[in-house]
Amino acid sequence: MSSRRYGLLLNGLSVAVMALTPVMNKWSMITLSPLAASFYNALISLVLTLITIAMTKTKMVWIKQPVVWILGLTNCLASFCNT
């Protein structure tokens, strides 16, 4: 795929996302609780990140420092305690 075609594809996807955002926001404010909305937001972000990593063939590096994992865990717990 040429860089021009790739750019057009990304532009088209961006337009599609921007067009669907208001509809999704209205739907989510009516039907979802804040906790469910944050969970779905994190899930979609994870899926899109993994798709991007797979498409770009980027090698994932796991961080083995316990401090980083503890910070992530406390951040996760704080998100659930605030709702």
Biopython code that builds the backbone (N, CA, C, O; Angstrom):
import numpy as np
from Bio.PDB.StructureBuilder import StructureBuilder

atoms = [
    (1, "MET", "N", (0.850, -1.167, 0.000)),
    (1, "MET", "CA", (0.000, 0.000, 0.000)),
    (1, "MET", "C", (0.901, 1.237, 0.000)),
    (1, "MET", "O", (1.818, 1.353, 0.812)),
    (2, "SER", "N", (0.625, 2.141, -0.911)),
    (2, "SER", "CA", (1.437, 3.354, -1.003)),
    (2, "SER", "C", (1.130, 4.269, 0.173)),
    (2, "SER", "O", (0.095, 4.139, 0.827)),
    (3, "SER", "N", (2.041, 5.193, 0.428)),
    (3, "SER", "CA", (1.854, 6.103, 1.558)),
    (3, "SER", "C", (0.650, 7.017, 1.335)),
    (3, "SER", "O", (-0.025, 7.407, 2.287)),
    (4, "ARG", "N", (0.386, 7.353, 0.074)),
    (4, "ARG", "CA", (-0.778, 8.198, -0.213)),
    (4, "ARG", "C", (-2.075, 7.451, 0.091)),
    (4, "ARG", "O", (-2.984, 8.004, 0.710)),
    (5, "ARG", "N", (-2.157, 6.210, -0.339)),
    (5, "ARG", "CA", (-3.358, 5.407, -0.085)),
    (5, "ARG", "C", (-3.528, 5.160, 1.419)),
    (5, "ARG", "O", (-4.646, 5.181, 1.934)),
    (6, "TYR", "N", (-2.424, 4.927, 2.107)),
    (6, "TYR", "CA", (-2.458, 4.722, 3.557)),
    (6, "TYR", "C", (-2.968, 5.984, 4.257)),
    (6, "TYR", "O", (-3.771, 5.899, 5.186)),
    (7, "GLY", "N", (-2.503, 7.149, 3.813)),
    (7, "GLY", "CA", (-2.965, 8.416, 4.375)),
    (7, "GLY", "C", (-4.443, 8.634, 4.139)),
    (7, "GLY", "O", (-5.156, 9.104, 5.026)),
    (8, "LEU", "N", (-4.913, 8.291, 2.930)),
    (8, "LEU", "CA", (-6.340, 8.416, 2.633)),
    (8, "LEU", "C", (-7.178, 7.462, 3.486)),
    (8, "LEU", "O", (-8.273, 7.813, 3.925)),
    (9, "LEU", "N", (-6.664, 6.270, 3.714)),
    (9, "LEU", "CA", (-7.362, 5.312, 4.563)),
    (9, "LEU", "C", (-7.482, 5.843, 5.988)),
    (9, "LEU", "O", (-8.555, 5.790, 6.589)),
    (10, "LEU", "N", (-6.381, 6.351, 6.523)),
    (10, "LEU", "CA", (-6.415, 6.909, 7.875)),
    (10, "LEU", "C", (-7.353, 8.106, 7.956)),
    (10, "LEU", "O", (-8.065, 8.271, 8.947)),
    (11, "ASN", "N", (-7.359, 8.937, 6.928)),
    (11, "ASN", "CA", (-8.251, 10.088, 6.904)),
    (11, "ASN", "C", (-9.713, 9.640, 6.882)),
    (11, "ASN", "O", (-10.544, 10.204, 7.594)),
    (12, "GLY", "N", (-10.026, 8.644, 6.080)),
    (12, "GLY", "CA", (-11.389, 8.130, 6.027)),
    (12, "GLY", "C", (-11.833, 7.535, 7.355)),
    (12, "GLY", "O", (-12.967, 7.742, 7.786)),
    (13, "LEU", "N", (-10.941, 6.798, 7.999)),
    (13, "LEU", "CA", (-11.269, 6.243, 9.311)),
    (13, "LEU", "C", (-11.489, 7.343, 10.339)),
    (13, "LEU", "O", (-12.374, 7.235, 11.188)),
    (14, "SER", "N", (-10.694, 8.392, 10.266)),
    (14, "SER", "CA", (-10.849, 9.523, 11.180)),
    (14, "SER", "C", (-12.201, 10.197, 10.989)),
    (14, "SER", "O", (-12.871, 10.538, 11.964)),
    (15, "VAL", "N", (-12.601, 10.388, 9.741)),
    (15, "VAL", "CA", (-13.904, 11.002, 9.456)),
    (15, "VAL", "C", (-15.033, 10.112, 9.979)),
    (15, "VAL", "O", (-16.009, 10.613, 10.536)),
    (16, "ALA", "N", (-14.905, 8.807, 9.806)),
    (16, "ALA", "CA", (-15.939, 7.886, 10.286)),
    (16, "ALA", "C", (-16.068, 7.949, 11.807)),
    (16, "ALA", "O", (-17.178, 7.974, 12.339)),
    (17, "VAL", "N", (-14.948, 7.975, 12.494)),
    (17, "VAL", "CA", (-14.981, 8.052, 13.959)),
    (17, "VAL", "C", (-15.593, 9.368, 14.415)),
    (17, "VAL", "O", (-16.410, 9.389, 15.335)),
    (18, "MET", "N", (-15.201, 10.462, 13.775)),
    (18, "MET", "CA", (-15.740, 11.769, 14.152)),
    (18, "MET", "C", (-17.242, 11.851, 13.862)),
    (18, "MET", "O", (-17.963, 12.548, 14.575)),
    (19, "ALA", "N", (-17.719, 11.163, 12.842)),
    (19, "ALA", "CA", (-19.146, 11.173, 12.524)),
    (19, "ALA", "C", (-19.947, 10.348, 13.529)),
    (19, "ALA", "O", (-21.083, 10.695, 13.849)),
    (20, "LEU", "N", (-19.366, 9.268, 14.022)),
    (20, "LEU", "CA", (-20.082, 8.398, 14.949)),
    (20, "LEU", "C", (-20.014, 8.869, 16.396)),
    (20, "LEU", "O", (-20.831, 8.444, 17.214)),
    (21, "THR", "N", (-19.067, 9.731, 16.730)),
    (21, "THR", "CA", (-18.874, 10.142, 18.118)),
    (21, "THR", "C", (-20.117, 10.776, 18.740)),
    (21, "THR", "O", (-20.487, 10.376, 19.844)),
    (22, "PRO", "N", (-20.786, 11.742, 18.100)),
    (22, "PRO", "CA", (-21.981, 12.320, 18.742)),
    (22, "PRO", "C", (-23.093, 11.300, 18.984)),
    (22, "PRO", "O", (-23.775, 11.351, 20.008)),
    (23, "VAL", "N", (-23.272, 10.384, 18.053)),
    (23, "VAL", "CA", (-24.304, 9.354, 18.209)),
    (23, "VAL", "C", (-23.959, 8.441, 19.382)),
    (23, "VAL", "O", (-24.822, 8.122, 20.201)),
    (24, "MET", "N", (-22.708, 8.027, 19.461)),
    (24, "MET", "CA", (-22.281, 7.154, 20.552)),
    (24, "MET", "C", (-22.361, 7.868, 21.896)),
    (24, "MET", "O", (-22.729, 7.254, 22.898)),
    (25, "ASN", "N", (-22.022, 9.156, 21.933)),
    (25, "ASN", "CA", (-22.107, 9.909, 23.186)),
    (25, "ASN", "C", (-23.544, 9.982, 23.685)),
    (25, "ASN", "O", (-23.797, 9.795, 24.875)),
    (26, "LYS", "N", (-24.476, 10.250, 22.798)),
    (26, "LYS", "CA", (-25.886, 10.329, 23.198)),
    (26, "LYS", "C", (-26.370, 8.976, 23.703)),
    (26, "LYS", "O", (-27.053, 8.899, 24.724)),
    (27, "TRP", "N", (-26.020, 7.925, 22.999)),
    (27, "TRP", "CA", (-26.420, 6.583, 23.415)),
    (27, "TRP", "C", (-25.818, 6.231, 24.767)),
    (27, "TRP", "O", (-26.502, 5.670, 25.622)),
    (28, "SER", "N", (-24.550, 6.554, 24.968)),
    (28, "SER", "CA", (-23.888, 6.166, 26.211)),
    (28, "SER", "C", (-24.416, 6.953, 27.404)),
    (28, "SER", "O", (-24.477, 6.414, 28.509)),
    (29, "MET", "N", (-24.798, 8.209, 27.210)),
    (29, "MET", "CA", (-25.319, 8.993, 28.327)),
    (29, "MET", "C", (-26.691, 8.493, 28.763)),
    (29, "MET", "O", (-27.077, 8.663, 29.919)),
    (30, "ILE", "N", (-27.421, 7.882, 27.849)),
    (30, "ILE", "CA", (-28.765, 7.390, 28.177)),
    (30, "ILE", "C", (-28.707, 6.004, 28.815)),
    (30, "ILE", "O", (-29.445, 5.730, 29.761)),
    (31, "THR", "N", (-27.843, 5.133, 28.311)),
    (31, "THR", "CA", (-27.922, 3.721, 28.693)),
    (31, "THR", "C", (-26.817, 3.226, 29.615)),
    (31, "THR", "O", (-26.999, 2.191, 30.255)),
    (32, "LEU", "N", (-25.684, 3.908, 29.715)),
    (32, "LEU", "CA", (-24.554, 3.364, 30.468)),
    (32, "LEU", "C", (-24.318, 4.106, 31.778)),
    (32, "LEU", "O", (-24.537, 5.314, 31.875)),
    (33, "SER", "N", (-23.868, 3.363, 32.775)),
    (33, "SER", "CA", (-23.413, 3.996, 34.008)),
    (33, "SER", "C", (-21.988, 4.515, 33.775)),
    (33, "SER", "O", (-21.325, 4.073, 32.836)),
    (34, "PRO", "N", (-21.511, 5.433, 34.602)),
    (34, "PRO", "CA", (-20.140, 5.931, 34.424)),
    (34, "PRO", "C", (-19.084, 4.827, 34.514)),
    (34, "PRO", "O", (-18.086, 4.866, 33.795)),
    (35, "LEU", "N", (-19.296, 3.849, 35.388)),
    (35, "LEU", "CA", (-18.337, 2.754, 35.515)),
    (35, "LEU", "C", (-18.292, 1.912, 34.244)),
    (35, "LEU", "O", (-17.213, 1.552, 33.773)),
    (36, "ALA", "N", (-19.457, 1.599, 33.691)),
    (36, "ALA", "CA", (-19.502, 0.816, 32.454)),
    (36, "ALA", "C", (-18.888, 1.599, 31.299)),
    (36, "ALA", "O", (-18.180, 1.031, 30.468)),
    (37, "ALA", "N", (-19.157, 2.901, 31.246)),
    (37, "ALA", "CA", (-18.592, 3.723, 30.174)),
    (37, "ALA", "C", (-17.072, 3.759, 30.254)),
    (37, "ALA", "O", (-16.401, 3.661, 29.226)),
    (38, "SER", "N", (-16.519, 3.897, 31.454)),
    (38, "SER", "CA", (-15.058, 3.917, 31.577)),
    (38, "SER", "C", (-14.463, 2.555, 31.240)),
    (38, "SER", "O", (-13.376, 2.481, 30.668)),
    (39, "PHE", "N", (-15.164, 1.474, 31.590)),
    (39, "PHE", "CA", (-14.687, 0.140, 31.241)),
    (39, "PHE", "C", (-14.664, -0.057, 29.728)),
    (39, "PHE", "O", (-13.676, -0.544, 29.179)),
    (40, "TYR", "N", (-15.755, 0.321, 29.050)),
    (40, "TYR", "CA", (-15.803, 0.178, 27.595)),
    (40, "TYR", "C", (-14.770, 1.072, 26.911)),
    (40, "TYR", "O", (-14.191, 0.692, 25.893)),
    (41, "ASN", "N", (-14.545, 2.251, 27.469)),
    (41, "ASN", "CA", (-13.528, 3.147, 26.923)),
    (41, "ASN", "C", (-12.148, 2.500, 27.006)),
    (41, "ASN", "O", (-11.388, 2.520, 26.038)),
    (42, "ALA", "N", (-11.830, 1.929, 28.160)),
    (42, "ALA", "CA", (-10.537, 1.263, 28.325)),
    (42, "ALA", "C", (-10.429, 0.036, 27.422)),
    (42, "ALA", "O", (-9.369, -0.227, 26.854)),
    (43, "LEU", "N", (-11.514, -0.708, 27.290)),
    (43, "LEU", "CA", (-11.506, -1.906, 26.449)),
    (43, "LEU", "C", (-11.284, -1.557, 24.979)),
    (43, "LEU", "O", (-10.493, -2.209, 24.296)),
    (44, "ILE", "N", (-11.974, -0.540, 24.498)),
    (44, "ILE", "CA", (-11.805, -0.119, 23.103)),
    (44, "ILE", "C", (-10.398, 0.415, 22.872)),
    (44, "ILE", "O", (-9.798, 0.153, 21.829)),
    (45, "SER", "N", (-9.867, 1.165, 23.840)),
    (45, "SER", "CA", (-8.496, 1.665, 23.716)),
    (45, "SER", "C", (-7.505, 0.511, 23.644)),
    (45, "SER", "O", (-6.563, 0.547, 22.852)),
    (46, "LEU", "N", (-7.713, -0.513, 24.468)),
    (46, "LEU", "CA", (-6.835, -1.679, 24.455)),
    (46, "LEU", "C", (-6.892, -2.397, 23.114)),
    (46, "LEU", "O", (-5.855, -2.750, 22.551)),
    (47, "VAL", "N", (-8.088, -2.611, 22.606)),
    (47, "VAL", "CA", (-8.247, -3.313, 21.327)),
    (47, "VAL", "C", (-7.589, -2.526, 20.193)),
    (47, "VAL", "O", (-6.868, -3.098, 19.377)),
    (48, "LEU", "N", (-7.836, -1.217, 20.142)),
    (48, "LEU", "CA", (-7.236, -0.402, 19.081)),
    (48, "LEU", "C", (-5.713, -0.353, 19.195)),
    (48, "LEU", "O", (-5.014, -0.343, 18.182)),
    (49, "THR", "N", (-5.200, -0.322, 20.422)),
    (49, "THR", "CA", (-3.751, -0.339, 20.611)),
    (49, "THR", "C", (-3.159, -1.655, 20.123)),
    (49, "THR", "O", (-2.136, -1.658, 19.438)),
    (50, "LEU", "N", (-3.790, -2.769, 20.467)),
    (50, "LEU", "CA", (-3.281, -4.072, 20.021)),
    (50, "LEU", "C", (-3.368, -4.226, 18.504)),
    (50, "LEU", "O", (-2.482, -4.822, 17.892)),
    (51, "ILE", "N", (-4.425, -3.697, 17.895)),
    (51, "ILE", "CA", (-4.527, -3.733, 16.431)),
    (51, "ILE", "C", (-3.408, -2.910, 15.803)),
    (51, "ILE", "O", (-2.792, -3.336, 14.826)),
    (52, "THR", "N", (-3.145, -1.732, 16.365)),
    (52, "THR", "CA", (-2.067, -0.885, 15.849)),
    (52, "THR", "C", (-0.719, -1.569, 15.990)),
    (52, "THR", "O", (0.098, -1.524, 15.071)),
    (53, "ILE", "N", (-0.478, -2.202, 17.132)),
    (53, "ILE", "CA", (0.784, -2.917, 17.343)),
    (53, "ILE", "C", (0.916, -4.055, 16.340)),
    (53, "ILE", "O", (1.996, -4.274, 15.790)),
    (54, "ALA", "N", (-0.168, -4.778, 16.099)),
    (54, "ALA", "CA", (-0.119, -5.893, 15.147)),
    (54, "ALA", "C", (0.109, -5.405, 13.720)),
    (54, "ALA", "O", (0.862, -6.018, 12.964)),
    (55, "MET", "N", (-0.542, -4.300, 13.353)),
    (55, "MET", "CA", (-0.406, -3.800, 11.980)),
    (55, "MET", "C", (0.981, -3.217, 11.718)),
    (55, "MET", "O", (1.512, -3.351, 10.615)),
    (56, "THR", "N", (1.566, -2.574, 12.719)),
    (56, "THR", "CA", (2.889, -1.967, 12.525)),
    (56, "THR", "C", (4.017, -2.933, 12.856)),
    (56, "THR", "O", (5.192, -2.610, 12.680)),
    (57, "LYS", "N", (3.653, -4.123, 13.338)),
    (57, "LYS", "CA", (4.630, -5.155, 13.697)),
    (57, "LYS", "C", (5.650, -4.639, 14.704)),
    (57, "LYS", "O", (6.844, -4.925, 14.609)),
    (58, "THR", "N", (5.152, -3.871, 15.668)),
    (58, "THR", "CA", (5.998, -3.337, 16.726)),
    (58, "THR", "C", (6.196, -4.407, 17.788)),
    (58, "THR", "O", (5.254, -5.102, 18.167)),
    (59, "LYS", "N", (7.423, -4.532, 18.263)),
    (59, "LYS", "CA", (7.714, -5.503, 19.303)),
    (59, "LYS", "C", (7.328, -4.910, 20.658)),
    (59, "LYS", "O", (7.734, -3.799, 20.998)),
    (60, "MET", "N", (6.539, -5.665, 21.425)),
    (60, "MET", "CA", (6.134, -5.200, 22.746)),
    (60, "MET", "C", (7.207, -5.554, 23.762)),
    (60, "MET", "O", (7.771, -6.647, 23.738)),
    (61, "VAL", "N", (7.477, -4.612, 24.653)),
    (61, "VAL", "CA", (8.450, -4.829, 25.719)),
    (61, "VAL", "C", (7.710, -4.732, 27.046)),
    (61, "VAL", "O", (7.091, -3.710, 27.344)),
    (62, "TRP", "N", (7.774, -5.791, 27.837)),
    (62, "TRP", "CA", (7.119, -5.784, 29.140)),
    (62, "TRP", "C", (8.039, -5.146, 30.164)),
    (62, "TRP", "O", (9.219, -5.485, 30.246)),
    (63, "ILE", "N", (7.502, -4.232, 30.935)),
    (63, "ILE", "CA", (8.277, -3.572, 31.982)),
    (63, "ILE", "C", (8.233, -4.460, 33.217)),
    (63, "ILE", "O", (7.158, -4.855, 33.669)),
    (64, "LYS", "N", (9.398, -4.769, 33.757)),
    (64, "LYS", "CA", (9.477, -5.716, 34.866)),
    (64, "LYS", "C", (9.724, -5.040, 36.207)),
    (64, "LYS", "O", (10.015, -5.713, 37.196)),
    (65, "GLN", "N", (9.611, -3.721, 36.250)),
    (65, "GLN", "CA", (9.832, -3.019, 37.512)),
    (65, "GLN", "C", (8.560, -3.079, 38.356)),
    (65, "GLN", "O", (7.496, -2.665, 37.895)),
    (66, "PRO", "N", (8.655, -3.588, 39.580)),
    (66, "PRO", "CA", (7.461, -3.715, 40.427)),
    (66, "PRO", "C", (6.791, -2.376, 40.734)),
    (66, "PRO", "O", (5.575, -2.323, 40.914)),
    (67, "VAL", "N", (7.565, -1.305, 40.795)),
    (67, "VAL", "CA", (6.996, 0.006, 41.110)),
    (67, "VAL", "C", (5.990, 0.423, 40.039)),
    (67, "VAL", "O", (4.943, 0.986, 40.358)),
    (68, "VAL", "N", (6.299, 0.151, 38.786)),
    (68, "VAL", "CA", (5.394, 0.510, 37.694)),
    (68, "VAL", "C", (4.095, -0.289, 37.800)),
    (68, "VAL", "O", (3.015, 0.261, 37.584)),
    (69, "TRP", "N", (4.186, -1.569, 38.128)),
    (69, "TRP", "CA", (2.990, -2.399, 38.272)),
    (69, "TRP", "C", (2.150, -1.955, 39.471)),
    (69, "TRP", "O", (0.921, -1.968, 39.405)),
    (70, "ILE", "N", (2.807, -1.562, 40.562)),
    (70, "ILE", "CA", (2.078, -1.075, 41.741)),
    (70, "ILE", "C", (1.353, 0.228, 41.415)),
    (70, "ILE", "O", (0.209, 0.419, 41.830)),
    (71, "LEU", "N", (2.007, 1.124, 40.676)),
    (71, "LEU", "CA", (1.359, 2.373, 40.270)),
    (71, "LEU", "C", (0.131, 2.093, 39.401)),
    (71, "LEU", "O", (-0.913, 2.722, 39.578)),
    (72, "GLY", "N", (0.253, 1.162, 38.476)),
    (72, "GLY", "CA", (-0.884, 0.802, 37.632)),
    (72, "GLY", "C", (-2.028, 0.200, 38.432)),
    (72, "GLY", "O", (-3.195, 0.497, 38.176)),
    (73, "LEU", "N", (-1.697, -0.644, 39.398)),
    (73, "LEU", "CA", (-2.720, -1.260, 40.241)),
    (73, "LEU", "C", (-3.440, -0.219, 41.090)),
    (73, "LEU", "O", (-4.666, -0.245, 41.195)),
    (74, "THR", "N", (-2.684, 0.699, 41.698)),
    (74, "THR", "CA", (-3.324, 1.737, 42.514)),
    (74, "THR", "C", (-4.169, 2.672, 41.648)),
    (74, "THR", "O", (-5.214, 3.146, 42.093)),
    (75, "ASN", "N", (-3.732, 2.940, 40.429)),
    (75, "ASN", "CA", (-4.525, 3.763, 39.516)),
    (75, "ASN", "C", (-5.841, 3.060, 39.179)),
    (75, "ASN", "O", (-6.894, 3.696, 39.135)),
    (76, "CYS", "N", (-5.779, 1.773, 38.947)),
    (76, "CYS", "CA", (-6.984, 0.987, 38.641)),
    (76, "CYS", "C", (-7.936, 0.974, 39.834)),
    (76, "CYS", "O", (-9.142, 1.164, 39.673)),
    (77, "LEU", "N", (-7.398, 0.750, 41.021)),
    (77, "LEU", "CA", (-8.240, 0.727, 42.217)),
    (77, "LEU", "C", (-8.869, 2.090, 42.480)),
    (77, "LEU", "O", (-10.025, 2.171, 42.896)),
    (78, "ALA", "N", (-8.121, 3.153, 42.242)),
    (78, "ALA", "CA", (-8.660, 4.499, 42.448)),
    (78, "ALA", "C", (-9.805, 4.774, 41.482)),
    (78, "ALA", "O", (-10.768, 5.451, 41.839)),
    (79, "SER", "N", (-9.708, 4.257, 40.274)),
    (79, "SER", "CA", (-10.786, 4.454, 39.301)),
    (79, "SER", "C", (-12.072, 3.785, 39.767)),
    (79, "SER", "O", (-13.155, 4.346, 39.605)),
    (80, "PHE", "N", (-11.963, 2.596, 40.343)),
    (80, "PHE", "CA", (-13.154, 1.889, 40.808)),
    (80, "PHE", "C", (-13.706, 2.476, 42.102)),
    (80, "PHE", "O", (-14.916, 2.444, 42.326)),
    (81, "CYS", "N", (-12.835, 3.011, 42.954)),
    (81, "CYS", "CA", (-13.299, 3.584, 44.225)),
    (81, "CYS", "C", (-13.973, 4.939, 44.036)),
    (81, "CYS", "O", (-14.783, 5.335, 44.873)),
    (82, "ASN", "N", (-13.663, 5.656, 42.964)),
    (82, "ASN", "CA", (-14.246, 6.976, 42.732)),
    (82, "ASN", "C", (-15.655, 6.904, 42.179)),
    (82, "ASN", "O", (-16.366, 7.908, 42.194)),
    (83, "THR", "N", (-16.078, 5.759, 41.698)),
    (83, "THR", "CA", (-17.411, 5.696, 41.090)),
    (83, "THR", "C", (-18.454, 5.257, 42.079)),
    (83, "THR", "O", (-19.630, 5.152, 41.731)),
]
sb = StructureBuilder()
sb.init_structure("model")
sb.init_model(0)
sb.init_chain("A")
sb.init_seg("    ")
for serial, (resi, resn, name, xyz) in enumerate(atoms, 1):
    if name == "N":
        sb.init_residue(resn, " ", resi, " ")
    sb.init_atom(name, np.array(xyz, "f"), 0.0, 1.0, " ", f" {name:<3s}", serial, name[0])
structure = sb.get_structure()
